[in-house]
Amino acid sequence: MSKITISNDHKIVRHKLPARLSHWLLVICFFTTGLSGLAFFFPDFAWLTDILGTPQIARMVHPFTGLIMFVAFVILCLVYWRHNIPERNDWVWLKNIHEVLKGNEHAVSDNGKYNLGQKMLFWTLILAMFTLLVTGIIMWRQYFAHNFPIPVIRIAILLHSASAFMLFTGIMVHMYMAFWVKGSIRGMVEGWVTVRWAKKHHPRWYRDEVEPKLQQQLADKQGK
């Protein structure tokens, strides 16, 4: 079968609907949980609790939105974990990070669906989210805190704060990169990117996973 020429403007699926819904649910819960947590930790930001109505409502909502955020994140992990396993090629990306930052990623690294930076963020968020879950349960006064001694609760508060900072920093980096790489946000909002985008930023993903299926789909379409 002869190879079909595919236009660089052809749209391809980057993120399916379940992943996109989980992602945006996580975003909503991140800001709800994160801003209320920031207000609890830093008195100067206490006014942020007014977003949820009152400080009392914020304290009640904070752990529940945190749980929903964790569930949404687990769904994303189940969808994307196999694409985030480090590979030998990732070190080429790291060695040429100066070129990556210049926008020449396609010239120095043959990336799969995600590059090393995205993979490092993925595993960092896993560590932060699981730590936040465990320490959050220990700190949850209404249901669980009375089962733990004071020293354990104090350690949980320290780890919870450190993990929250790690999560917040990681998400901020993620947001910056999403705006920096044109087309990334559209991929998570509408679900698609162009062939040109895939070839430039994730050529091995396009070559190994997307193109063969696309060739078959177009061949079937021509045959009808």
C-alpha positions as CSV (number, residue, x, y, z in Angstrom):
1,M,0.0,0.0,0.0
2,S,1.5,3.3,-1.0
3,K,2.0,5.9,1.7
4,I,-0.6,8.7,1.7
5,T,0.6,12.3,2.0
6,I,-0.8,13.9,5.2
7,S,-1.2,17.6,5.4
8,N,0.6,19.4,8.2
9,D,-2.6,21.1,9.0
10,H,-4.5,17.9,9.6
11,K,-6.0,17.7,13.1
12,I,-5.1,14.7,15.3
13,V,-6.3,13.7,18.7
14,R,-4.0,14.7,21.6
15,H,-6.2,14.3,24.6
16,K,-9.5,12.4,24.7
17,L,-12.6,13.7,26.4
18,P,-12.3,11.7,29.7
19,A,-8.8,13.0,30.2
20,R,-9.8,16.6,29.4
21,L,-12.7,16.5,31.9
22,S,-10.5,15.1,34.6
23,H,-7.8,17.7,33.9
24,W,-10.2,20.7,34.2
25,L,-11.9,19.2,37.3
26,L,-8.4,19.0,38.8
27,V,-7.7,22.6,37.8
28,I,-10.9,23.8,39.5
29,C,-10.2,21.8,42.6
30,F,-6.5,22.9,42.6
31,F,-7.4,26.6,42.8
32,T,-10.2,26.1,45.3
33,T,-8.1,23.9,47.6
34,G,-4.8,25.8,47.0
35,L,-6.2,29.3,47.6
36,S,-8.0,28.3,50.8
37,G,-4.9,26.4,52.0
38,L,-2.8,29.5,51.3
39,A,-5.2,31.6,53.4
40,F,-4.9,29.1,56.3
41,F,-1.1,29.1,56.2
42,F,-0.4,32.8,55.7
43,P,-2.7,35.2,57.7
44,D,-2.0,38.0,55.2
45,F,-4.0,36.0,52.6
46,A,-7.0,35.3,54.9
47,W,-9.1,37.4,52.6
48,L,-8.9,34.6,50.0
49,T,-11.4,32.6,52.1
50,D,-14.0,35.1,51.2
51,I,-14.1,33.5,47.7
52,L,-15.9,30.5,49.3
53,G,-18.0,32.7,51.5
54,T,-16.5,32.6,55.0
55,P,-13.4,31.1,56.7
56,Q,-15.6,28.4,58.3
57,I,-17.0,27.3,54.9
58,A,-13.5,27.4,53.4
59,R,-12.2,25.1,56.2
60,M,-15.1,22.7,55.6
61,V,-14.7,22.7,51.8
62,H,-10.9,22.5,51.6
63,P,-10.4,18.8,52.4
64,F,-13.3,17.7,50.2
65,T,-12.1,19.6,47.2
66,G,-8.7,18.1,48.0
67,L,-10.1,14.6,47.8
68,I,-11.9,15.3,44.5
69,M,-8.6,16.8,43.1
70,F,-6.8,13.6,44.1
71,V,-9.4,11.4,42.4
72,A,-9.2,13.5,39.2
73,F,-5.4,13.2,39.3
74,V,-5.5,9.4,39.7
75,I,-7.7,9.2,36.6
76,L,-5.1,11.2,34.7
77,C,-2.3,9.0,36.0
78,L,-4.1,5.8,34.8
79,V,-4.4,7.4,31.3
80,Y,-0.9,8.8,31.0
81,W,1.5,6.8,33.2
82,R,2.9,4.6,30.4
83,H,3.9,7.7,28.4
84,N,5.8,9.1,31.4
85,I,8.3,6.3,32.0
86,P,11.8,7.8,31.5
87,E,13.7,6.5,28.5
88,R,17.3,6.7,27.3
89,N,16.4,9.4,24.7
90,D,15.2,11.7,27.6
91,W,18.8,12.3,28.6
92,V,19.5,13.7,25.1
93,W,16.8,16.2,25.9
94,L,18.3,17.1,29.2
95,K,21.9,17.5,27.8
96,N,20.5,19.9,25.2
97,I,18.2,21.8,27.6
98,H,19.7,25.1,26.4
99,E,18.5,24.4,22.9
100,V,15.1,23.3,24.2
101,L,14.7,26.6,26.0
102,K,15.5,28.4,22.8
103,G,12.6,26.6,21.1
104,N,14.8,24.2,19.2
105,E,13.5,21.0,21.0
106,H,12.7,19.3,17.6
107,A,16.3,19.7,16.5
108,V,18.0,18.0,19.5
109,S,15.5,15.4,20.8
110,D,13.3,12.7,19.3
111,N,10.5,13.0,21.9
112,G,7.7,10.5,22.5
113,K,4.3,11.8,23.7
114,Y,6.0,13.6,26.6
115,N,9.5,15.0,27.0
116,L,11.7,14.6,30.1
117,G,10.5,17.9,31.6
118,Q,6.9,16.8,31.5
119,K,7.8,13.4,32.9
120,M,9.7,14.9,35.8
121,L,6.6,17.1,36.5
122,F,4.4,14.0,36.4
123,W,6.3,12.1,39.0
124,T,6.8,15.1,41.2
125,L,3.1,15.7,41.2
126,I,2.5,12.1,42.1
127,L,4.8,12.4,45.1
128,A,3.2,15.7,46.2
129,M,-0.4,14.5,45.7
130,F,0.0,11.2,47.7
131,T,1.8,13.1,50.5
132,L,-0.9,15.7,50.6
133,L,-3.6,12.9,50.8
134,V,-1.9,11.0,53.7
135,T,-1.0,14.1,55.7
136,G,-4.3,15.7,55.0
137,I,-6.2,12.8,56.5
138,I,-4.0,12.9,59.6
139,M,-4.7,16.6,60.0
140,W,-8.4,16.3,59.3
141,R,-9.7,17.4,62.8
142,Q,-13.4,16.6,62.2
143,Y,-12.8,12.9,61.4
144,F,-9.2,11.6,61.9
145,A,-6.9,13.9,63.9
146,H,-8.0,12.7,67.3
147,N,-6.6,9.2,66.4
148,F,-3.0,10.6,66.1
149,P,-0.6,12.0,68.8
150,I,0.4,15.6,68.6
151,P,3.9,15.0,67.3
152,V,2.6,13.0,64.3
153,I,0.1,15.8,63.5
154,R,2.9,18.4,63.7
155,I,5.0,16.4,61.3
156,A,2.0,15.9,59.0
157,I,1.4,19.7,59.0
158,L,5.1,20.3,58.0
159,L,5.0,17.7,55.2
160,H,1.6,18.9,54.0
161,S,2.9,22.4,53.7
162,A,6.1,21.3,51.9
163,S,4.1,19.1,49.5
164,A,1.6,21.9,48.8
165,F,4.5,24.2,47.9
166,M,5.9,21.5,45.6
167,L,2.5,21.0,44.0
168,F,1.9,24.7,43.6
169,T,5.4,25.3,42.0
170,G,4.9,22.3,39.7
171,I,1.5,23.6,38.5
172,M,2.8,27.1,37.9
173,V,5.7,25.6,35.8
174,H,3.1,23.5,33.9
175,M,0.9,26.6,33.2
176,Y,3.9,28.6,32.0
177,M,5.0,25.8,29.6
178,A,1.4,25.5,28.3
179,F,1.3,29.1,27.4
180,W,4.9,29.0,26.0
181,V,4.3,26.1,23.6
182,K,1.7,27.5,21.3
183,G,-1.1,25.0,20.7
184,S,-0.8,23.1,24.0
185,I,-3.8,24.7,25.6
186,R,-6.0,24.1,22.6
187,G,-5.0,20.5,22.8
188,M,-6.4,20.2,26.4
189,V,-9.4,22.4,25.7
190,E,-10.6,21.0,22.3
191,G,-8.6,17.8,22.3
192,W,-6.7,18.2,19.1
193,V,-3.4,19.5,17.7
194,T,-2.1,19.7,14.2
195,V,0.3,17.3,12.5
196,R,2.8,20.1,12.3
197,W,2.6,20.6,16.1
198,A,3.1,16.9,16.7
199,K,6.1,16.7,14.3
200,K,7.8,19.6,16.0
201,H,7.3,18.9,19.6
202,H,6.7,15.1,19.8
203,P,8.0,13.6,16.6
204,R,8.4,10.0,17.8
205,W,4.9,10.0,19.2
206,Y,3.6,11.1,15.9
207,R,5.8,8.7,13.9
208,D,5.2,5.6,16.0
209,E,1.7,6.0,17.3
210,V,-0.3,8.6,15.3
211,E,0.9,8.3,11.7
212,P,0.3,4.5,11.2
213,K,-3.3,4.9,12.5
214,L,-3.9,8.0,10.4
215,Q,-2.5,6.3,7.3
216,Q,-4.9,3.4,7.9
217,Q,-7.9,5.7,8.5
218,L,-7.2,7.7,5.3
219,A,-6.6,4.6,3.3
220,D,-10.0,3.1,4.5
221,K,-11.6,6.4,3.7
222,Q,-10.2,6.4,0.1
223,G,-11.3,2.8,-0.4
224,K,-14.9,3.6,0.4
